[in-house]
Amino acid sequence: MNTRDFRTFGHQFVDWMADYLDAVERLPVKTRVKPGEIASQLPAEPPRMPEPMDRIFRDFETIVLPGMTHWQHPSFFGYFPANSSRPSVLAEMLTATLAAQCMNWETSPAATELESRMLEWLRQVIGLPPEFVGSIHDTASTATLCAILTARERVTDFAVNESGMSAAGVFTTYCSAEAHSSIEKGIKIAGLGRMNLRKIEVDESLAMVPGALDRSIAADVEAGHTPVCVVACIGTTGTSGIDPLQPIADVCRRHGVWLHVDAAWAGSALILPEYRWMIDGIDGVDSFVFNPHKWLFTNFDCSAYFVRDVDALLRTFHIAPEYLKTWADDAAINYRDWGIPLGRRFRALKLWFVVRSYGVEGLQQMLRFHISLAQQLAGEIEAATDFELLVAPKLALMCFRYRPPGLDDQKELDALNERLCMTLNDSGELFLTHTRINGNYAIRFQVGQTGTQERHVKQAWQRIIETARGMERGAGITPAD
């Protein structure tokens, strides 16, 4: 492709992008394709000769687009948001054009120094102490794995990296029963053993019970095991449980255990002073992660990971073969040593664009608006005699279920609500996901997409009511297919 064609198609693509963002709410939120349907439209072998860009783009519109679930749709209420914004999209275009590999300071000094400044900005606006230093990772899963590995090395005086796990004994780690699956996955990858992860009981607010944690660690020490790491959660994925940091930090300090905080979604709300109570006890925390790509309008992927002991982090990950050494190594940061991958994208650029475009007050206004919409919906659910709010809104997430009067059988309620959730998603008008609370099926509803307005939440609630009550009248109450 020559420059003239690049310019022509570039303008065409930007026009398409702008039109898409303006019109995305008129598309079905969730794709209706079946497994294999997209692949069946793709040739089994690559083309032998070049194909024109207009044909490639036409296939994108006719084959790829119908198979997409539209995460930027204002009626996307499932999972957690992977929200974006126009400034972030523009920055991603520049990042792709620069196509820099930002592993060392020398490979792109601006990328390294902008990342350092962006993490300092984030540290300030979410209220972390000044001794925390950050870097950008792809996801909270990766950042949490970094925390687990660093904790493993620190507790063994960095011996496992040198001699392996063979003589290390039994290492134990801890998280709440509501914690994200990435913690269990990280334990497996780190070689600590899935059976050595202790899932600590939660209280009625679905937060970790510090006393139970203390007893579990003490029992492991008594058994001759080595406690390595505790992962506390601020905003668990299923129900937005918020673990109490101060008493958990006290337990960790008493036992000399690394404390990592997974605040992937809810950490963004720390830009609001009224939610800083969530990090009471932060002075006892060793590492902390949250995702601007979840609720700060920055395109996926952009995960902010902060550590207090940078030396322990570097001793865990630093390797310096001759071909990576540069003249600036002693004077500059090389972020390749701050995590697992050698190669690194220029993720800080989109974060810079977003924070400058919105300003801290603009970001705060957006989050407060989302929280207010969730609280309004919770009030509607509570007022409905045939719906049950299972988890009141914590920030902008709540869990509920449809419960017609007189229906008390839990299996029938589970089947009814499962069918309700699937029917709503199949409608294309909104998208929801589910969890289980005390074993019972619950529908999750989170507000956080960039374009979501009050009317989208009201329309979603009306659709939920009509669909649920219509199912009761027409379909009866039987297990979902």
C-alpha positions in Angstrom: 0.0 0.0 0.0 1.4 3.4 -1.0 1.0 6.6 0.9 -1.8 7.9 -1.3 -3.9 4.7 -0.7 -3.0 4.7 3.0 -4.3 8.3 3.3 -7.4 7.5 1.3 -8.3 4.4 3.3 -7.2 6.0 6.6 -9.8 8.8 6.1 -12.4 6.2 5.1 -11.7 4.2 8.2 -11.8 7.2 10.6 -15.2 8.2 9.0 -16.4 4.6 9.6 -15.1 4.7 13.2 -16.9 7.9 14.0 -20.1 6.6 12.4 -19.8 3.4 14.4 -19.4 5.2 17.7 -22.4 7.4 16.9 -24.6 4.5 15.8 -23.4 1.5 18.0 -26.5 1.6 20.2 -28.6 0.8 17.1 -26.8 -2.5 16.8 -27.6 -5.7 18.8 -25.4 -5.6 21.9 -24.7 -9.3 21.6 -24.0 -11.2 18.4 -26.5 -13.8 17.4 -24.0 -16.0 15.5 -23.5 -19.7 16.4 -20.1 -21.4 17.0 -18.3 -21.9 13.7 -20.5 -19.5 11.7 -17.7 -16.9 11.2 -15.0 -19.5 10.4 -17.3 -21.0 7.8 -17.1 -17.8 5.8 -13.3 -17.6 5.9 -11.2 -19.4 3.3 -9.3 -22.4 4.6 -6.1 -21.2 2.9 -4.5 -17.7 2.7 -4.6 -15.8 -0.6 -1.7 -16.3 -2.9 -2.0 -12.9 -4.5 -2.6 -9.4 -2.9 -6.3 -8.4 -2.4 -7.6 -4.9 -2.7 -8.2 -3.0 0.6 -11.8 -2.2 -0.3 -12.6 -5.9 -0.6 -10.9 -6.6 2.7 -12.8 -3.9 4.4 -16.1 -5.0 2.8 -15.5 -8.5 4.3 -14.8 -6.9 7.7 -18.2 -5.3 7.5 -20.1 -8.4 6.3 -18.2 -11.2 8.0 -16.4 -9.8 11.1 -18.8 -7.1 12.4 -21.9 -9.4 12.6 -19.8 -11.7 14.9 -18.9 -9.0 17.4 -20.4 -8.3 20.8 -20.4 -4.6 21.1 -18.7 -3.7 24.4 -19.0 0.0 23.7 -22.8 -0.3 23.4 -24.5 1.9 26.0 -26.7 -1.0 27.0 -23.7 -3.3 27.7 -24.2 -4.1 31.4 -22.4 -7.4 31.7 -19.1 -8.4 33.3 -17.2 -5.2 34.0 -16.9 -2.4 31.4 -14.0 -2.4 29.0 -14.9 1.2 28.3 -13.2 3.4 25.8 -13.3 7.0 24.7 -12.7 9.0 21.5 -9.4 10.5 22.9 -8.2 7.0 23.7 -9.1 5.7 20.3 -7.1 8.5 18.6 -4.1 7.8 20.8 -4.3 4.1 19.9 -4.1 5.1 16.2 -0.9 7.0 17.0 0.5 4.1 19.0 -0.2 1.8 16.1 1.5 4.2 13.7 4.6 4.6 15.8 4.7 0.8 16.3 7.4 1.2 19.0 8.7 -1.7 21.1 9.2 0.0 24.4 11.2 -2.5 26.4 14.1 -0.3 27.3 14.5 3.5 27.9 16.7 3.6 24.8 14.2 2.0 22.6 11.8 4.9 23.2 12.7 7.3 25.9 9.5 9.2 25.6 7.4 6.0 26.2 9.4 5.2 29.3 9.2 8.7 30.8 5.6 9.3 29.9 4.7 5.9 31.5 6.5 7.0 34.7 4.7 10.3 34.8 1.3 8.7 34.1 1.7 6.2 37.0 2.7 9.1 39.2 -0.5 10.9 38.2 -2.6 7.8 38.8 -0.9 7.3 42.2 -1.8 10.8 43.2 -5.4 10.8 42.1 -6.3 7.4 43.7 -4.6 8.3 47.0 -1.7 5.8 47.2 1.2 6.7 49.5 4.2 8.3 47.7 6.5 5.3 48.2 4.4 3.3 45.7 6.0 3.2 42.2 4.0 1.9 39.2 4.2 0.5 35.8 1.7 -0.4 33.1 0.8 -4.0 32.3 -1.7 -5.6 30.0 -4.1 -6.9 32.6 -4.6 -7.3 36.3 -4.1 -11.0 35.9 -0.5 -10.4 34.8 0.1 -7.8 37.5 -1.2 -10.2 40.2 1.1 -12.9 38.9 4.0 -10.4 39.2 3.0 -9.8 42.8 2.8 -13.6 43.6 6.2 -14.2 42.0 7.8 -11.3 43.8 6.3 -12.5 47.1 7.6 -16.0 46.4 11.1 -14.8 45.8 11.1 -12.5 48.8 10.0 -15.2 51.2 12.7 -17.6 49.9 15.4 -14.9 49.8 15.2 -15.1 45.9 16.3 -18.8 45.9 13.5 -20.2 43.8 14.6 -18.2 40.7 18.1 -19.7 41.2 17.5 -23.3 42.2 13.8 -24.0 41.5 11.0 -25.3 43.7 12.4 -28.8 44.4 13.5 -28.1 47.9 11.3 -25.2 48.7 8.6 -27.0 50.8 5.0 -26.1 50.8 4.1 -22.5 50.0 0.6 -21.3 50.9 -1.4 -18.3 49.6 -4.7 -16.8 50.6 -7.6 -14.9 49.1 -11.3 -14.6 49.7 -13.8 -17.2 48.4 -15.1 -14.4 46.2 -11.7 -13.6 44.6 -11.1 -13.5 40.9 -10.1 -16.7 39.1 -6.8 -15.0 38.0 -5.5 -15.5 41.5 -5.9 -19.2 41.3 -4.4 -19.2 37.8 -1.4 -17.2 39.0 -0.8 -19.6 41.8 -0.7 -22.4 39.3 1.7 -20.6 36.9 4.0 -19.6 39.8 4.4 -23.2 40.7 2.9 -22.9 44.2 0.2 -25.4 43.6 -3.5 -25.0 43.4 -4.1 -27.1 46.4 -2.1 -24.7 48.5 -4.4 -21.7 47.8 -6.6 -21.1 50.8 -10.0 -19.5 50.0 -11.0 -17.6 53.1 -14.6 -17.4 54.1 -16.6 -14.2 53.6 -19.1 -12.3 55.8 -22.6 -11.2 55.0 -21.2 -8.4 52.9 -19.2 -10.9 50.9 -15.9 -9.5 52.2 -13.0 -11.6 53.5 -13.1 -12.4 57.3 -9.8 -11.2 58.8 -10.1 -13.6 61.7 -10.5 -16.6 59.4 -7.4 -15.4 57.5 -5.4 -15.2 60.7 -6.5 -18.7 61.8 -5.7 -20.2 58.3 -2.2 -18.7 58.2 -1.5 -19.8 61.8 -2.6 -23.3 61.0 -0.3 -23.4 58.0 2.7 -22.2 60.0 1.9 -24.8 62.6 1.9 -27.4 59.9 5.4 -26.3 58.7 4.2 -24.6 55.6 5.4 -21.2 54.4 2.8 -18.5 53.9 3.7 -16.4 50.9 1.0 -14.0 49.8 -2.4 -12.7 50.7 -4.5 -11.2 47.9 -7.2 -8.8 49.1 -9.9 -7.6 46.8 -11.5 -4.2 46.4 -14.5 -5.0 44.2 -14.7 -8.7 43.6 -15.9 -9.7 40.1 -19.1 -11.5 41.1 -20.5 -9.2 43.7 -18.1 -6.3 44.3 -17.2 -7.4 47.7 -14.7 -5.1 49.4 -12.2 -6.7 51.7 -11.3 -4.7 54.8 -7.6 -3.7 54.3 -6.7 -2.5 57.7 -7.3 -5.7 59.7 -6.0 -7.8 56.8 -2.8 -5.7 56.7 -2.5 -6.2 60.5 -2.7 -10.0 60.0 -0.1 -9.9 57.2 2.3 -7.7 59.2 2.0 -10.1 62.1 2.9 -13.1 60.0 5.3 -11.4 57.6 3.3 -12.1 54.5 3.1 -10.1 51.3 -0.2 -8.3 50.8 -1.4 -7.6 47.3 -4.6 -5.7 46.5 -6.6 -6.6 43.4 -8.8 -3.5 42.7 -9.1 -4.1 39.0 -12.5 -2.5 38.5 -13.3 -0.7 41.7 -9.9 1.0 42.0 -11.0 3.6 39.5 -13.5 4.9 42.0 -10.6 5.9 44.3 -10.4 9.1 42.2 -13.6 10.0 44.2 -12.6 11.2 47.7 -15.8 9.8 49.2 -14.6 6.3 48.3 -11.1 6.5 49.7 -12.3 4.6 52.7 -11.8 1.5 50.6 -8.0 1.7 51.0 -8.0 2.4 54.7 -4.9 0.3 55.7 -3.0 0.9 52.5 0.1 1.6 54.5 0.3 -2.1 55.2 0.0 -3.1 51.5 2.9 -4.3 49.4 1.4 -4.1 45.9 -1.8 -2.8 44.3 -3.4 -3.1 40.8 -6.3 -1.4 39.1 -7.3 -1.2 35.5 -7.9 2.2 33.8 -9.2 0.1 30.9 -12.2 -1.0 33.1 -13.7 2.3 34.3 -11.4 5.2 33.2 -12.3 5.3 29.5 -9.0 4.0 28.3 -8.9 1.3 25.6 -8.0 -2.2 26.7 -5.3 -3.0 27.6 -4.0 -0.7 30.4 -3.4 -2.1 33.9 -1.7 0.1 36.5 0.5 -2.0 38.9 2.1 -0.4 42.0 4.7 -1.8 44.3 6.3 -0.5 47.5 9.5 -2.6 47.3 10.9 -1.9 43.8 14.2 -3.7 44.6 12.3 -7.0 45.3 10.4 -6.6 42.0 13.6 -6.0 40.1 15.5 -8.9 41.7 12.6 -11.1 40.7 12.5 -10.2 37.0 15.8 -8.6 36.0 17.9 -10.4 33.4 20.5 -8.5 31.4 21.9 -10.4 28.5 24.6 -8.6 26.5 22.3 -7.8 23.6 19.9 -5.8 25.9 22.5 -3.7 27.7 22.6 0.0 26.8 24.6 3.0 27.8 21.6 4.4 29.8 20.9 1.4 32.0 22.4 3.0 35.2 20.5 6.3 34.7 17.1 5.3 33.4 14.2 2.9 34.0 14.0 -0.2 31.8 10.4 -1.4 32.2 11.3 -4.8 30.7 12.6 -5.6 34.2 9.2 -4.7 35.9 7.2 -7.7 34.7 7.0 -10.8 32.7 7.2 -9.8 29.0 10.3 -8.4 27.4 8.3 -6.5 24.7 6.0 -3.7 25.8 3.5 -1.6 24.0 3.3 2.2 24.4 0.2 2.1 26.6 0.9 5.3 28.4 0.1 7.4 25.4 -3.7 6.7 25.5 -3.8 7.2 29.2 -2.2 10.6 28.8 -4.7 11.6 26.1 -7.6 10.5 28.3 -6.6 12.2 31.5 -5.8 15.4 29.7 -9.0 15.3 27.7 -11.3 14.7 30.6 -9.3 16.2 33.5 -9.6 14.7 36.9 -12.9 16.5 37.5 -14.4 15.2 34.3 -13.5 11.7 35.2 -15.0 12.1 38.6 -18.2 13.5 37.1 -18.5 10.4 34.8 -18.0 7.9 37.7 -20.4 9.7 40.0 -23.0 9.7 37.2 -22.6 5.9 36.7 -22.9 5.3 40.4 -26.0 7.4 40.6 -27.6 5.5 37.8 -26.9 2.2 39.6 -28.4 3.5 42.8 -31.6 4.6 41.0 -32.0 1.2 39.4 -31.5 -0.5 42.8 -34.3 1.6 44.1 -36.6 0.3 41.3 -35.6 -3.3 42.0 -36.3 -2.9 45.7 -39.7 -1.4 45.0 -40.8 -4.2 42.7 -42.6 -6.9 44.6 -41.5 -9.7 42.3 -37.8 -8.9 42.1 -35.2 -9.4 44.8 -32.0 -7.3 45.3 -29.4 -9.9 46.4 -26.5 -7.4 46.5 -27.1 -3.7 47.0 -25.2 -1.5 44.6 -21.6 -1.2 45.6 -20.3 1.6 43.4 -22.1 0.7 40.1 -22.6 -3.0 40.4 -25.6 -4.9 41.9 -27.0 -8.4 41.8 -30.7 -9.3 41.7 -33.1 -12.0 40.6 -36.7 -12.4 39.6 -38.8 -14.0 42.3 -42.5 -14.2 41.6 -44.6 -14.3 44.7 -45.1 -17.8 46.0 -42.1 -19.3 44.2 -39.6 -20.4 46.8 -37.9 -23.5 45.3 -34.3 -22.5 44.7 -33.8 -24.8 41.7 -36.8 -23.4 39.9 -35.7 -19.9 40.8 -32.3 -20.6 39.3 -33.7 -22.0 36.1 -36.2 -19.2 35.7 -33.5 -16.5 36.2 -31.0 -18.3 33.9 -33.6 -18.4 31.2 -34.4 -14.7 31.9 -30.8 -13.7 31.5 -30.4 -15.7 28.3 -33.6 -14.4 26.8 -32.6 -10.8 27.5 -29.2 -11.2 26.0 -30.7 -13.0 22.9 -32.9 -10.0 22.4 -29.9 -7.8 21.4 -31.3 -4.9 23.4 -29.0 -5.3 26.4 -26.3 -7.6 27.8 -26.1 -9.0 31.3 -24.0 -11.7 33.0 -24.6 -13.8 36.1 -22.9 -15.1 39.2 -23.9 -17.3 42.1 -24.4 -16.0 45.7 -24.6 -18.6 48.4 -25.1 -21.1 45.6 -28.1 -19.3 44.1 -28.2 -17.9 40.5 -28.0 -14.1 40.4 -28.1 -11.6 37.6 -25.4 -9.0 37.6 -26.0 -5.4 36.4 -23.1 -2.9 36.2 -23.2 0.6 34.8 -20.0 1.9 33.4 -20.0 2.2 29.6 -18.8 5.6 28.3 -22.0 6.3 26.4 -24.6 5.0 28.9 -27.3 7.5 29.8 -30.2 7.4 32.2 -32.6 6.4 29.4 -30.5 3.3 28.6 -30.8 2.1 32.2 -34.5 2.8 32.3 -35.0 1.0 29.0 -33.1 -2.0 30.3 -35.1 -2.2 33.5 -38.4 -2.0 31.5 -37.2 -4.8 29.2 -36.2 -6.9 32.2 -39.7 -6.4 33.8 -41.6 -7.2 30.6 -39.5 -10.2 29.8 -39.6 -11.7 33.3 -43.3 -11.2 33.7 -44.0 -12.5 30.2 -42.1 -15.6 30.9 -44.1 -16.3 34.0 -47.3 -15.9 32.2 -46.4 -17.7 28.9 -43.6 -20.1 29.5 -44.3 -21.3 33.0 -41.5 -22.2 35.4 -39.4 -25.0 34.1 -35.7 -25.6 33.9 -33.9 -23.8 31.1 -33.0 -26.0 28.1 
